Structures are given as structure tokens and as C-alpha cells.
Amino acid sequence: MLDFRSDTVTKPSEAMREAARDADVGDDVYRGDPTVNELEARAAEVVGTEAALYVPSGTMGNQIAIRTHTERGDELLCETDSHIYKWELGGIAQHSGVQARTIDGGDRGALAPEQVHDGYVARDGHRPGTSLLCVENTHNSKGGIAIPVDDIAAAAEAARDHDVSVHLDGARLFNAAAALDVPASEIVAPVDTVMFCLSKGLGAPVGSILAGPESFIEEARRVRKLFGGGMRQAGMIAAPGLLALENRTRLQEDHANAQLLADGLRDIEGLGVSDPDTNIVLVDTDGPAETFLDALEAEGVLASRFGPEQVRFCTHWDVDGSDVETAIDAASSL
Ligand SMILES: Cc1ncc(COP(=O)(O)O)c(CN[C@H](C(=O)O)[C@H](C)O)c1O
């Protein structure tokens, strides 16, 4: 099967498996795992923050960020189709007791400063008070859209006008950096904290990073423990993460393969195909998504359901140009 369901399906390289086996390990709860410590230091350096925390998943990284930024009963602002609102099981309410106020970010998922000003609620005798703005880059639901740095910075500035903190869900931060042709640190500079995944396009088997100010990361480490995310000899999985972090320069290949896939699918009668910024291609199937997906699976190709009549293809390091041609041929035959 050719698996285009997500870039989360990437399998570790031989080098990652060897690194896991040979990793220098210790008890990370006591800060004693040298490989985790090295990964956290390297990650902070790459994105230009004071500190970073290694977490088992992107979801946990986002939820730890929300819990650390907010107090129970606060309100947060996020985009209507953001992952933290749409795909994290209501964790905003469950883990943090925080109310989400969603804003429609349009086709590209970018929030305008005036939307942040309009969405802001001042805490008083009746109203909860906004304490956090969450932004997402690239924006998954909109099709892996890379939002320009200036747009993120303008929204963050509007938040700061009201002393509201800003968290960036950067699960695919390095895809955004590659598409925008800027260092990831430039995308991160305007926000307070960022979560990015090692386990997606970068190819690590497990793990994400939450990065930000030293004091914030110190408290986030306690919240990780509260959430049951304290790990012991985690160098075994952090070692592949260190190799993954150095993979960020290869993501252009995934983006080129996404363009190749979109161009091929666009030639097929009846399909509406997005113009990909990065490694995600959205296809309107002009009929039930399940019918399309089942028929495609029968041809040996997997994709994800993204709506009643929409499917998503993600390119990644386990599919190459010839696999893309195979997927196009399979879709053409439906
Ligand atoms: C923007 C963003 N932020 C956070 C996460 C969560 O990361 P994990 O918890 O899966 O490591 C994801 C994963 N996204 C997954 C995927 O795209 O296949 C699914 C939808 O959860 C994400 O796309």
C-alpha cells in the first residue's frame, strides 16, 4: 500500500534505529538523560528560544502549552479549523478548563489583527477574560498553508496589545520555513511559545518539542509530569529525534512531490485539487469521500477523509516521485 494518509506515518531510518539502540540514556525525570538534554538544547537553538521540552506527542505539547499559559476559567482565541480546537478531543476544556473562542481565518487560516482585537474579552465581573491566542503554521485543515511571518507577527502584536500570550502550533513549522524560505526562528520570533513535531515530515518515530522562555519551559515540565508525560530513559526515542531535526532541509522534496501529485490529480475530470504550499494536497471528490477512498484503497493507495466530499493526501519521505505517479494512475482509473 502507498500511504498518503498523513506525514505521521513516516517510519524511522536505519540510522535512527541504530541511534536509538546506541543512545546514552538516564532518568529524564531527574533531568539525567543526556540524549534528551541534548535534543532539548539543540531544538531551542534551532528555533531561537531560551529552552525546550521534549514531549511524546504534538497534542501533548499543545495541551501543555495551553495549561501553562492559562488559568481555569480563562478564554483563548484560536482559528475555527485549528488542530487544537478540532482534533484534540476538547482538551482545551478537559485539561485546562478554558473556553475556546473561535475565529474564522478564511481560506488560508491566518487571523487578522482586527479579528484578534474583536475577539479579545477583558476579564471583569461577568466575562472570563482572554489570556491566550493560538495560531497554526502550516495550517493543516486549510491544506498545509504556510502563513507569512508578517501575518503571524501582526496577529501576535494585536494579542500583545491586550497582554495576551501567543502559542504557535507549529506541528509542521519546518514545512512552513521551507515554503516561506525563512529560518524557522524567524517564524517563531513573534510568538511566546511554539510546538513542533519531530514525528511528521522530519521522520522521527516519536515525539515533539515545546519551546519558549526558560521560566515557561520549567513550568511546562511540571505540567508534562501532571499529564503523565514524565519519561525515564527516553534517550532511546530522543536520539532519532536529534537526527530528525537535521532532516528539516529535505522537506522541499515532499513539497515538490505534492506539486507533482496535485498537477496529476488536477487533470482528472471531476476532481477539485488545491494548489499546495507544502506537503498537503486537498481534493474535492464531487461525491462521498468514502467512496473515493475505498476505490483508491482497492488500487493500493491510502489517503485521509477530510470532509464529506474532501480527501487529503500528504507526501513524506516514505513516498517518492514514482509512488506519486502510481497514486495519480490509481486515481485516474476510478
Ligand atoms: C497542526 C497539528 N497540530 C498538532 C498535531 C498533533 O500531533 P500528534 O499528537 O499527532 O503528534 C497534528 C497532527 N495531525 C494529524 C494529521 O495531520 O494526520 C492528525 C489530524 O491529528 C497537527 O496536524
The ligand as an SDF file (V2000), in Angstrom:
LIG
                    3D

 23 23  0  0  0  0  0  0  0  0999 V2000
   -1.3960   21.0690   13.1100 C   0  0  0  0  0  0  0  0  0  0  0  0
   -1.2450   19.8790   14.0280 C   0  0  0  0  0  0  0  0  0  0  0  0
   -1.0110   20.1020   15.3410 N   0  0  0  0  0  0  0  0  0  0  0  0
   -0.8670   19.0670   16.2090 C   0  0  0  0  0  0  0  0  0  0  0  0
   -0.9600   17.7510   15.7750 C   0  0  0  0  0  0  0  0  0  0  0  0
   -0.8360   16.6550   16.8080 C   0  0  0  0  0  0  0  0  0  0  0  0
    0.3350   15.9370   16.6720 O   0  0  0  0  0  0  0  0  0  0  0  0
    0.3800   14.4360   17.2640 P   0  0  0  0  0  0  0  0  0  0  0  0
   -0.3560   14.4590   18.5580 O   0  0  0  0  0  0  0  0  0  0  0  0
   -0.2960   13.5880   16.2260 O   0  0  0  0  0  0  0  0  0  0  0  0
    1.8270   14.1340   17.4220 O   0  0  0  0  0  0  0  0  0  0  0  0
   -1.2000   17.4760   14.4260 C   0  0  0  0  0  0  0  0  0  0  0  0
   -1.3050   16.0340   13.9520 C   0  0  0  0  0  0  0  0  0  0  0  0
   -2.1850   15.9380   12.8370 N   0  0  0  0  0  0  0  0  0  0  0  0
   -2.5610   14.6110   12.4270 C   0  0  0  0  0  0  0  0  0  0  0  0
   -2.5220   14.5750   10.8980 C   0  0  0  0  0  0  0  0  0  0  0  0
   -2.4330   15.6730   10.2960 O   0  0  0  0  0  0  0  0  0  0  0  0
   -2.6220   13.4810   10.3450 O   0  0  0  0  0  0  0  0  0  0  0  0
   -3.9710   14.2660   12.9440 C   0  0  0  0  0  0  0  0  0  0  0  0
   -5.0250   15.0960   12.2450 C   0  0  0  0  0  0  0  0  0  0  0  0
   -4.0400   14.5640   14.3020 O   0  0  0  0  0  0  0  0  0  0  0  0
   -1.3450   18.5540   13.5280 C   0  0  0  0  0  0  0  0  0  0  0  0
   -1.5870   18.3510   12.2230 O   0  0  0  0  0  0  0  0  0  0  0  0
  1  2  1  0
  2  3  1  0
  2 22  2  0
  3  4  2  0
  4  5  1  0
  5  6  1  0
  5 12  2  0
  6  7  1  0
  7  8  1  0
  8  9  2  0
  8 10  1  0
  8 11  1  0
 12 13  1  0
 12 22  1  0
 13 14  1  0
 14 15  1  0
 15 16  1  0
 15 19  1  0
 16 17  2  0
 16 18  1  0
 19 20  1  0
 19 21  1  0
 22 23  1  0
M  END
$$$$
